[in-house]
Every structure is written in structure tokens, then in C-alpha cells.
Amino acid sequence: MFEEMMKMVQPLVKTNDASFEFYGGRYHLTINDFEGFDDDWNEIMRDYDEEKVDILLEWLKNHASSVNMDYYELYHFNGFDVEIGFTSYDI
């Protein structure tokens, strides 16, 4: 299951559309949708491959043993957990 998920995660990490780390006892996948601020402090959103992200999120939802849908989504699998967030969450 983990290897199948990683086949979808790795292309997102390679193109900097996401970061993937392990800490706090779980994997954290953060979608890079926020670029920063302009000179007037307006938010600059970053384009990313939404189709690949949607496919991954749908796969996680369909294959997880349980899902906690909160601000951050937490997907439970047999042997590992994956938390999903977006860089724009931290603004």
C-alpha cells in the first residue's frame, strides 16, 4: 500500500508541488499552493498539478482504513498514517 502511494507522491515532490516528511509518528504531505506575498502584502498563490493531487487524495480516501476530516486530513492505514495539508494553511 505504501509503495503504491509513493508512486503518486514522488512526482509531486520532484516538481516541488508537495513536500513529504516523517515526523511526530506520521507522514506529512504538504501541497505547495502558496508562493508568498507581493510588495503590497497580497497573497501569491502557486500553481500546482491539481489533477495529480486530486487523484492522490481520492486514492487515499478510497484505500485508508479510516479518515479524520478536519482542517488537516488524516488518513489511517495498516502500519502508517498520512496527514495532508497545504502551505496556504499556515498563512
OpenMM code with the backbone's topology and positions (N, CA, C; nanometers):
from openmm import Vec3, app, unit

residues = "MET PHE GLU GLU MET MET LYS MET VAL GLN PRO LEU VAL LYS THR ASN ASP ALA SER PHE GLU PHE TYR GLY GLY ARG TYR HIS LEU THR ILE ASN ASP PHE GLU GLY PHE ASP ASP ASP TRP ASN GLU ILE MET ARG ASP TYR ASP GLU GLU LYS VAL ASP ILE LEU LEU GLU TRP LEU LYS ASN HIS ALA SER SER VAL ASN MET ASP TYR TYR GLU LEU TYR HIS PHE ASN GLY PHE ASP VAL GLU ILE GLY PHE THR SER TYR ASP ILE".split()
positions = [
    Vec3(0.0827, -0.1182, 0.0000),
    Vec3(0.0000, 0.0000, 0.0000),
    Vec3(0.0884, 0.1263, 0.0000),
    Vec3(0.1911, 0.1261, 0.0862),
    Vec3(0.2789, 0.2421, 0.0959),
    Vec3(0.3503, 0.2676, -0.0366),
    Vec3(0.3989, 0.1620, -0.0992),
    Vec3(0.4705, 0.1767, -0.2262),
    Vec3(0.3800, 0.2326, -0.3353),
    Vec3(0.2558, 0.1880, -0.3371),
    Vec3(0.1598, 0.2377, -0.4360),
    Vec3(0.1341, 0.3876, -0.4155),
    Vec3(0.1203, 0.4277, -0.2897),
    Vec3(0.1008, 0.5690, -0.2591),
    Vec3(0.2231, 0.6502, -0.3018),
    Vec3(0.3414, 0.5986, -0.2752),
    Vec3(0.4642, 0.6723, -0.3064),
    Vec3(0.4809, 0.6943, -0.4568),
    Vec3(0.4255, 0.6058, -0.5385),
    Vec3(0.4300, 0.6254, -0.6837),
    Vec3(0.3542, 0.7510, -0.7254),
    Vec3(0.2564, 0.7918, -0.6451),
    Vec3(0.1822, 0.9146, -0.6731),
    Vec3(0.2443, 1.0355, -0.6035),
    Vec3(0.3074, 1.0127, -0.4889),
    Vec3(0.3685, 1.1216, -0.4123),
    Vec3(0.4984, 1.1696, -0.4778),
    Vec3(0.5828, 1.0788, -0.5215),
    Vec3(0.7155, 1.1146, -0.5733),
    Vec3(0.7128, 1.2156, -0.6878),
    Vec3(0.6247, 1.2029, -0.7870),
    Vec3(0.6228, 1.3054, -0.8926),
    Vec3(0.5856, 1.4440, -0.8401),
    Vec3(0.5000, 1.4501, -0.7387),
    Vec3(0.4631, 1.5789, -0.6801),
    Vec3(0.5806, 1.6420, -0.6067),
    Vec3(0.6575, 1.5596, -0.5375),
    Vec3(0.7759, 1.6086, -0.4663),
    Vec3(0.8827, 1.6516, -0.5660),
    Vec3(0.9000, 1.5726, -0.6708),
    Vec3(1.0027, 1.6022, -0.7708),
    Vec3(0.9790, 1.7379, -0.8388),
    Vec3(0.8539, 1.7741, -0.8620),
    Vec3(0.8217, 1.9008, -0.9279),
    Vec3(0.7972, 2.0135, -0.8270),
    Vec3(0.8248, 1.9867, -0.6994),
    Vec3(0.8065, 2.0833, -0.5907),
    Vec3(0.6596, 2.1213, -0.5709),
    Vec3(0.5687, 2.0377, -0.6153),
    Vec3(0.4270, 2.0602, -0.5910),
    Vec3(0.3875, 2.0155, -0.4504),
    Vec3(0.4766, 1.9405, -0.3844),
    Vec3(0.4493, 1.8931, -0.2496),
    Vec3(0.5805, 1.8622, -0.1789),
    Vec3(0.5719, 1.8586, -0.0472),
    Vec3(0.6822, 1.8065, 0.0340),
    Vec3(0.6287, 1.6870, 0.1109),
    Vec3(0.7172, 1.5952, 0.1442),
    Vec3(0.6772, 1.4720, 0.2113),
    Vec3(0.7811, 1.4414, 0.3179),
    Vec3(0.7366, 1.4386, 0.4437),
    Vec3(0.8282, 1.4182, 0.5549),
    Vec3(0.7657, 1.3241, 0.6575),
    Vec3(0.8521, 1.2654, 0.7392),
    Vec3(0.8049, 1.1833, 0.8503),
    Vec3(0.8483, 1.2493, 0.9797),
    Vec3(0.7524, 1.2828, 1.0645),
    Vec3(0.7813, 1.3319, 1.1991),
    Vec3(0.6553, 1.3172, 1.2836),
    Vec3(0.6730, 1.3155, 1.4125),
    Vec3(0.5595, 1.3022, 1.5025),
    Vec3(0.4846, 1.1714, 1.4873),
    Vec3(0.5519, 1.0681, 1.4381),
    Vec3(0.4893, 0.9368, 1.4252),
    Vec3(0.4030, 0.9172, 1.3028),
    Vec3(0.4051, 1.0153, 1.2100),
    Vec3(0.3252, 1.0003, 1.0880),
    Vec3(0.3932, 1.0709, 0.9709),
    Vec3(0.3464, 1.0382, 0.8520),
    Vec3(0.3933, 1.1053, 0.7308),
    Vec3(0.3102, 1.2314, 0.7092),
    Vec3(0.3766, 1.3351, 0.6647),
    Vec3(0.3107, 1.4634, 0.6382),
    Vec3(0.3320, 1.4991, 0.4915),
    Vec3(0.2248, 1.5118, 0.4193),
    Vec3(0.2299, 1.5557, 0.2800),
    Vec3(0.1720, 1.6968, 0.2755),
    Vec3(0.2536, 1.7909, 0.2342),
    Vec3(0.2102, 1.9300, 0.2264),
    Vec3(0.2102, 1.9726, 0.0811),
    Vec3(0.0945, 2.0138, 0.0321),
    Vec3(0.0803, 2.0610, -0.1057),
    Vec3(0.1241, 2.2074, -0.1100),
    Vec3(0.2165, 2.2370, -0.1991),
    Vec3(0.2725, 2.3717, -0.2105),
    Vec3(0.1848, 2.4585, -0.3007),
    Vec3(0.0861, 2.5228, -0.2396),
    Vec3(-0.0075, 2.6063, -0.3157),
    Vec3(0.0112, 2.7555, -0.2871),
    Vec3(0.1069, 2.7913, -0.2024),
    Vec3(0.1280, 2.9307, -0.1632),
    Vec3(0.2711, 2.9717, -0.1953),
    Vec3(0.2857, 3.0808, -0.2665),
    Vec3(0.4180, 3.1283, -0.3110),
    Vec3(0.4776, 3.2311, -0.2154),
    Vec3(0.3944, 3.3167, -0.1589),
    Vec3(0.4430, 3.4221, -0.0700),
    Vec3(0.3543, 3.5450, -0.0812),
    Vec3(0.4140, 3.6611, -0.0612),
    Vec3(0.3404, 3.7865, -0.0656),
    Vec3(0.4058, 3.8814, -0.1647),
    Vec3(0.3241, 3.9679, -0.2265),
    Vec3(0.3802, 4.0707, -0.3142),
    Vec3(0.4172, 4.1931, -0.2302),
    Vec3(0.4587, 4.3007, -0.2947),
    Vec3(0.5024, 4.4215, -0.2238),
    Vec3(0.3920, 4.4857, -0.1399),
    Vec3(0.2663, 4.4595, -0.1759),
    Vec3(0.1532, 4.5139, -0.1006),
    Vec3(0.0953, 4.4131, -0.0004),
    Vec3(0.1668, 4.3071, 0.0244),
    Vec3(0.1273, 4.2012, 0.1166),
    Vec3(0.0035, 4.1252, 0.0702),
    Vec3(-0.0211, 4.1239, -0.0599),
    Vec3(-0.1255, 4.0391, -0.1156),
    Vec3(-0.0682, 3.8983, -0.1311),
    Vec3(-0.1512, 3.8004, -0.1046),
    Vec3(-0.1071, 3.6619, -0.1159),
    Vec3(-0.0837, 3.6247, -0.2616),
    Vec3(0.0235, 3.5515, -0.2856),
    Vec3(0.0534, 3.4991, -0.4187),
    Vec3(0.0363, 3.3476, -0.4110),
    Vec3(-0.0635, 3.2976, -0.4825),
    Vec3(-0.0877, 3.1534, -0.4836),
    Vec3(-0.0020, 3.0906, -0.5928),
    Vec3(0.0371, 2.9677, -0.5705),
    Vec3(0.1252, 2.8953, -0.6609),
    Vec3(0.0441, 2.7921, -0.7381),
    Vec3(0.0681, 2.7851, -0.8689),
    Vec3(0.0070, 2.6793, -0.9492),
    Vec3(0.0751, 2.5466, -0.9172),
    Vec3(-0.0028, 2.4416, -0.9123),
    Vec3(0.0482, 2.3058, -0.8925),
    Vec3(-0.0399, 2.2118, -0.9723),
    Vec3(0.0028, 2.0891, -0.9866),
    Vec3(-0.0716, 1.9920, -1.0662),
    Vec3(-0.1927, 1.9419, -0.9877),
    Vec3(-0.3022, 2.0150, -0.9986),
    Vec3(-0.4230, 1.9824, -0.9225),
    Vec3(-0.4777, 1.8445, -0.9579),
    Vec3(-0.4653, 1.8051, -1.0825),
    Vec3(-0.5167, 1.6739, -1.1236),
    Vec3(-0.4438, 1.5619, -1.0496),
    Vec3(-0.3106, 1.5690, -1.0432),
    Vec3(-0.2338, 1.4654, -0.9716),
    Vec3(-0.2654, 1.4672, -0.8228),
    Vec3(-0.2818, 1.5853, -0.7660),
    Vec3(-0.3164, 1.5952, -0.6241),
    Vec3(-0.4544, 1.5355, -0.5998),
    Vec3(-0.5510, 1.5668, -0.6848),
    Vec3(-0.6858, 1.5116, -0.6699),
    Vec3(-0.6864, 1.3597, -0.6810),
    Vec3(-0.6087, 1.3062, -0.7734),
    Vec3(-0.6001, 1.1603, -0.7889),
    Vec3(-0.5430, 1.0977, -0.6618),
    Vec3(-0.4382, 1.1586, -0.6064),
    Vec3(-0.3781, 1.1075, -0.4833),
    Vec3(-0.4774, 1.1157, -0.3669),
    Vec3(-0.5442, 1.2284, -0.3519),
    Vec3(-0.6395, 1.2431, -0.2415),
    Vec3(-0.7548, 1.1434, -0.2529),
    Vec3(-0.8008, 1.1195, -0.3741),
    Vec3(-0.9072, 1.0213, -0.3954),
    Vec3(-0.8579, 0.8809, -0.3618),
    Vec3(-0.7342, 0.8488, -0.4007),
    Vec3(-0.6764, 0.7188, -0.3695),
    Vec3(-0.6659, 0.7009, -0.2184),
    Vec3(-0.6150, 0.8035, -0.1498),
    Vec3(-0.6025, 0.7953, -0.0042),
    Vec3(-0.7385, 0.7705, 0.0601),
    Vec3(-0.8388, 0.8450, 0.0164),
    Vec3(-0.9733, 0.8318, 0.0722),
    Vec3(-1.0299, 0.6912, 0.0496),
    Vec3(-1.0045, 0.6356, -0.0681),
    Vec3(-1.0600, 0.5042, -0.1026),
    Vec3(-0.9850, 0.3869, -0.0406),
    Vec3(-0.8583, 0.4067, -0.0010),
    Vec3(-0.7783, 0.2953, 0.0488),
    Vec3(-0.7482, 0.3017, 0.1982),
    Vec3(-0.7733, 0.4126, 0.2621),
    Vec3(-0.7458, 0.4246, 0.4054),
    Vec3(-0.8452, 0.3410, 0.4852),
    Vec3(-0.7991, 0.2893, 0.5976),
    Vec3(-0.8898, 0.2139, 0.6850),
    Vec3(-0.9838, 0.3085, 0.7582),
    Vec3(-0.9390, 0.4320, 0.7814),
    Vec3(-1.0259, 0.5352, 0.8361),
    Vec3(-0.9668, 0.6721, 0.8030),
    Vec3(-1.0523, 0.7729, 0.8076),
    Vec3(-1.0126, 0.9090, 0.7714),
    Vec3(-1.0698, 1.0053, 0.8737),
    Vec3(-0.9859, 1.0962, 0.9212),
    Vec3(-1.0309, 1.2052, 1.0072),
    Vec3(-1.0262, 1.3311, 0.9224),
    Vec3(-1.1427, 1.3841, 0.8889),
    Vec3(-1.1502, 1.5040, 0.8054),
    Vec3(-1.1650, 1.6244, 0.8975),
    Vec3(-1.0558, 1.6925, 0.9189),
    Vec3(-1.0545, 1.8133, 0.9981),
    Vec3(-0.9862, 1.9188, 0.9124),
    Vec3(-0.9302, 2.0203, 0.9727),
    Vec3(-0.8562, 2.1201, 0.8947),
    Vec3(-0.7462, 2.0508, 0.8144),
    Vec3(-0.6684, 1.9674, 0.8827),
    Vec3(-0.5745, 1.8774, 0.8159),
    Vec3(-0.6433, 1.7426, 0.8074),
    Vec3(-0.6293, 1.6757, 0.6936),
    Vec3(-0.6912, 1.5450, 0.6759),
    Vec3(-0.5920, 1.4380, 0.7191),
    Vec3(-0.6368, 1.3438, 0.7990),
    Vec3(-0.5511, 1.2369, 0.8484),
    Vec3(-0.6051, 1.1030, 0.7985),
    Vec3(-0.5225, 1.0336, 0.7222),
    Vec3(-0.5587, 0.9049, 0.6642),
    Vec3(-0.4846, 0.7948, 0.7393),
    Vec3(-0.5588, 0.6985, 0.7912),
    Vec3(-0.5013, 0.5870, 0.8669),
    Vec3(-0.4944, 0.4639, 0.7765),
    Vec3(-0.3784, 0.4032, 0.7751),
    Vec3(-0.3567, 0.2782, 0.7020),
    Vec3(-0.3009, 0.1757, 0.7999),
    Vec3(-0.2980, 0.0516, 0.7606),
    Vec3(-0.2375, -0.0525, 0.8421),
    Vec3(-0.0863, -0.0312, 0.8425),
    Vec3(-0.0339, 0.0229, 0.9507),
    Vec3(0.1112, 0.0413, 0.9639),
    Vec3(0.1607, 0.1835, 0.9454),
    Vec3(0.0782, 0.2739, 0.8970),
    Vec3(0.1223, 0.4126, 0.8819),
    Vec3(0.0030, 0.5065, 0.8692),
    Vec3(0.0295, 0.6329, 0.8997),
    Vec3(-0.0699, 0.7398, 0.8873),
    Vec3(-0.0129, 0.8492, 0.7989),
    Vec3(-0.1012, 0.9175, 0.7258),
    Vec3(-0.0607, 1.0268, 0.6382),
    Vec3(-0.1492, 1.1474, 0.6677),
    Vec3(-0.0850, 1.2588, 0.6998),
    Vec3(-0.1572, 1.3831, 0.7220),
    Vec3(-0.1365, 1.4749, 0.6017),
    Vec3(-0.2458, 1.5319, 0.5523),
    Vec3(-0.2420, 1.6174, 0.4343),
    Vec3(-0.2707, 1.7612, 0.4740),
    Vec3(-0.1887, 1.8522, 0.4234),
    Vec3(-0.2113, 1.9945, 0.4442),
    Vec3(-0.1665, 2.0718, 0.3217),
    Vec3(-0.1886, 2.1998, 0.3249),
    Vec3(-0.1483, 2.2901, 0.2177),
    Vec3(-0.0650, 2.4033, 0.2781),
    Vec3(0.0323, 2.4524, 0.2042),
    Vec3(0.1152, 2.5614, 0.2577),
    Vec3(0.0300, 2.6838, 0.2875),
    Vec3(-0.0791, 2.7038, 0.2160),
    Vec3(-0.1666, 2.8187, 0.2402),
    Vec3(-0.2352, 2.8108, 0.3768),
    Vec3(-0.2382, 2.6921, 0.4397),
    Vec3(-0.2969, 2.6790, 0.5723),
    Vec3(-0.2186, 2.7593, 0.6760),
    Vec3(-0.0907, 2.7816, 0.6515),
    Vec3(-0.0032, 2.8443, 0.7501),
    Vec3(0.0085, 2.9954, 0.7355),
    Vec3(-0.0730, 3.0542, 0.6512),
    Vec3(-0.0661, 3.1998, 0.6304),
    Vec3(-0.1187, 3.2703, 0.7545),
] * unit.nanometer
topology = app.Topology()
chain = topology.addChain("A")
for resn in residues:
    res = topology.addResidue(resn, chain)
    for name in ("N", "CA", "C"):
        topology.addAtom(name, app.Element.getBySymbol(name[0]), res)
